Amino acid sequence: MINKIIEIAQNAGHCIMDIYKKDFQVDFKKDASPLTIADQLSHTCIHDELSNLPTHFPILSEEGAVIPYNERSAWETFWIVDPLDGTKEFIKKNDEFTVNIALIHKGSPVLGVIYAPALDILYYAEEKKGAYKQLNANDLHGQQPKRLYVDTQADRKKVVISRSHLTEETRKYVSELEVYEGRMDYISIGSSLKFCLIAEGAAHCYPRLAPTMEWDTAAGQIIVEEAGGKVVNFSTLNPLTYNKEILINPSFLCTCNISSKSI
């Protein structure tokens, strides 16, 4: 199934790039978050293609219809989709946006694909099958996928922070973490690419002490976990879970387990 989901993510990426290369209008949702035609076209592409798979599961998408919890609560397995993660980065045209597709089973992600169409970089993972990165993903003769592993050996650690959503709580946490880990280097990047940096060993800790939605994290979580890392609730230290009555995630840490303080 993973190859078909990769294809679907890439097809959605092509829809996004058709808009990215042009001038486009920016609208705003009720929560003041931005929305473009690229978000909507990507959603339609993904929804239609997932719906046509031989094995059908319900679909929960950021740009889809609101589905009541009394209906969702019966779902054992379902797709969760962010058709365009990093809309602010898309609008800024800094290339740091992704397509996120994950399969959730009994509250946990078991398959995930993250595709960065402007960069043509693909990350993907399946439960118990490892996490992988592929450069030049649209080139059939490009590089072969690379198995990903988190980095637990670096002398000087790197903390990755959100380019558009950095909070004072996050700044405070990182300052406290440096007491245990020593001075850390900072990487700022948009969208779910933050998870990918942890998974490929380019960074070591991603604290998110601000609201996110389940579709923001599901694909990234399975990729990090299959690379040997953790994505845990900041308060309980348990893995993030999905299909909650309220779809907002708690504050969380994505880490390669660099110290007891960071997990």
N, C-alpha and C positions, 0 to 999 in steps of 0.2 A: 504493500500500500504506500510506503514512503515515497517511492518514485513518482506515483501519481500525484501525491500531495505537493511534491517539489514542482512538478509541472504546473499544477494549479497556481501555486504561489508565483511562479515565473510569468504565467499568463496575466495574472493580476498586475505584476510589476510592469509588464508591457503597456497595459492600460494606463497605469500611473504615469509612465514616462511620456506617453503621448501628450498628456496634459502638462507635464513638467516643462516641456520644451516650448510651451506657449505662454501667453498671458492668460491669467485665469482670475476669476472672481473669488473673493473670500467672504463667506458668510459666517454666522456665529450661532451656536446652539443656545439653549436656555441657560446653560451653565457658563456661558461666555467663551467656551472653547471653540476654536476655529473649525470650519468645515469647508471643503472644496469639492468640486465635481469629481476630482480624482478619488476621494474617499468613497463616494457613492458608486462610481464605476467599478472600482476594485471590489466593493462589497457585492455588487451584482454578479460580477465575473466569478468570484469565489463561491457565492451561494448557489449559483446555477450549476457549477461544475461539481461541487460536493453533493448536491441533490441528485446528480445523475450517476453517482458511483453505484456499483452493484450492491454494496452493503450500505444501507441508509441509516444514518444517525441524525438526530436533531441538530440544529445549528444555532448557536448563540453568537451574534455578531454585534460589535459596537454600533454599526450603522443599520442594524436590522430592527425589527419590531420589538417592543418591550414584551417579554414573555412572563406572565405571572408565576410566582414561586409555586403556587399549588399545581401548576402544570410542569414546571421544571423539576420539581422535587421527585418526580417519578422517573427522571432520566438517570439511567445507570451509566450510559456511555453517550457522549455528545461531542460535537466540534465546537471549539471556541475560537473566534476570529477577530483580529484587529486588522481591517483591510488596509489601513494606512497609519501605522504607528509613527508618531513624530510629525504630525501635521504642521506644527510650528516650524520644524526644520525644513519641511517641504516648501513652506511659504518663503522661508529665508533663502531657499535654494542652496543649502550647504551640503546636500547629498546624504544627510544622516537620518534617513527614514527607512522604514521596513514594512514588509508584509509579514504578519504573524498568523500562523495556523497551528492549532494544537488539538489533540484528541484527549479528552478527559474520560477516565474510567474510575468509577467509585470515588470521585472527589480528587483524584490525582492525575497529573498529565502523564501520558504513556507514549506520546509521539509529538514531536514539535518540529516545525520548519520556520526559519526566519530568513527572509530574502531581502537584501538591500539592492533594489533595482538600479539606482544611480551608480552604485559601486560595482554592481554585478558580482556580489559576494553572497554565498549561500551557506547557511548553518543548518544542521538538522540532527535529530537524534530519535532513537526508539528505545523503549525500556529494555535494558539488558543487552543492547546491541551497540552501545557506544555513541559518542557524539563526533560530528565531522564538520569540516569546513572545506568549501570548494571555491577557489578563485575563478574568474572568467566562466561563471556557471553556464552561460549561454553558448559557450564555445565547445562544440562536441569534441574538439581535439585539444581542449585546454588541460589544465592541471588536474590530476586525479585528486579525489577527496583526501584530506588529511585528518587522521584521528586526533581528537583533541583531549588534552589533559590539563587540569589546573596546575598552577605552579606553587608548590609549597616550600621551595628551596631558596628563593631569592633573598639576598641579604637586605636589600632596601625594597620595601613594599610600595605598591602603587594602589591608590584608592581612586575609584572612578565615581564621578558625580554627574548629576544631570545638568545638561547645558541650559535647559529652560526652566527647571523646577528645583533649584537649590534653595533649601530652607535654613533658617538659623539653627534649628534643631540638628540638622545634618552637620553643619559646621562645628557645633559643640561636640557632637559624638566623635567626629574625626580628630578633634583636638585631644579628647580623652583617649582615643585609640593610640595616638602617637606617644602617650606616656608608656604604653606597653610595647609598642612596636618600634619606637624610634621615629625619627622624621620620615614622612612618607611623601612620595611624589603624587601629584594630582593629574588625573586625566579627565577632561570634560568632553562628553559626547552625548548625542541625542538618541532617543528611541530605545528599542530593545537591544541595540548594539552594546549597551553596557553589560548585559548578561554575557554576550558573546566574548567580550574582552576577558571576563573572568574565566570562561570555559577554555579559551585558547591560551591562558597563562600570561596574557599581556597586562593584566591587573589582578589584584588580590582581594579587594573588598569593595562592595558596592552597597552602601547604606541608603535606604530610602525611607526617610522619616516624614513622609507626606503621602496623601492619598493617591492610590492608583486603583485601576479596575482589574478585574480578573483577566480580561483579554490582553492587558498590558504585560502580564507576567507568565502566562501558562507555557508558551512555547519556549521562552527563555529558561524557565525553571527546569524542564526536562533536559535541555541541552547542557545546562550547568551540572545537573545531577549526574548525567551520564559521563561527564568529563571528570567526575570525582568531587564536585563542590556541593554547596548547600544553599538553599533559598528558604529561610526560616522566618517565622513570626518573631519580631523584635522582642516581644514580651515573654512568649512561651517557649521559644526556641524549637517549636515544632514546624515541620514543612508547611508551606502555604497550601490551603485546600480550596476546592472550587465547587461552584454551584451552591454557594451560600444564599440564604434568603436575601441578604443585602450584598450586592456584587462588588462592593468596595473592599479592597485588601487592607489588612492592618499594616502598620509600619513593618518593614522587613529588612533583613540583611541577606545579601548574596555574597558568599565568601568561599575562599578555598581552605577555610579552617586554619587561618594563620595564628590564632591565639584564642585562649578561652574568653578573652574580652570581646573578640570579634564575632563570636557565635553565642 
